[in-house]
Amino acid sequence: MDGAAARGRLDILEWLYINRTEGCSSAAFTGAVTGGHLEVLKWLYNLYPELRHPAKEIVMAAVSGQMVVVEFLCTRLRSSEIELALEVAAAYGHVDVVESLVPGSFITSRAFAAAAAHGREGVVKLLLKNGCSDNLVYINPALKQAAKAGHTGIIRLLIGMCDADAIGEALTAVAVDNRINVMKLLLKECDPDTFDRVQSRKRVVEHILVVHPIPVSTVIVSTG
């Protein structure tokens, strides 16, 4: 049964159920979920309820980008049980899956930061439209993650929404990693009304000299 479920062969599953006694295992559920075989999964849910693990299965469906399976499993879970699936879908850049999960779950800062860290610009834009744009709890950590990974498009999206501390932390993180181009972008794109560039340059240089002395400090000092 496990192999038939993974291939989406409901006809074989029905035959085996009638003619054989072996039953199936949780691997059948896994195969149906990751393969996006919704009708097979529904059949398994009806006949083998003791093997259901919707909280685990929705995460696997989110990784695979199987939106119809995600939607089916959502109806069997509380909002708190959907959060990990949202985070995973955001990290993998499955915009349609994220969009289907947002109405039924609480958008966590981890989900937003995961999208930023992995360069998922489409997901970041979607989450910004769904309430993240006016909350520094989401924006500030995400800027640092995007900067560390060098995702310049996301940096441009977020930097105007961040506070001075977040920009300073992002600068420090990329300076220690010697990401000169990202540092220049951060200094160029930041809003001078929000961010005291002179003070931040001093703080970043002091941090580098203590933690990881490199010539990049001169880049920060000279950028203006």
Secondary structure, DSSP 8 states (H G I E B T S, - for coil): -HHHHHTT-HHHHHHHHHH------HHHHHHHHHHT-HHHHHHHHHH-GGG--HHHHHHHHHHHT-HHHHHHHHTTS-GGGTHHHHHHHHHHT-HHHHHHHGGGS---HHHHHHHHHTT-HHHHHHHIIIIITT-HHHHHHHHHHHHHHT-HHHHHHHGGGS-HHHHHHHHHHHHHTT-HHHHHHHHHHS-TTT--HHHHHHHHHHHHHHH---THHHHHHH--
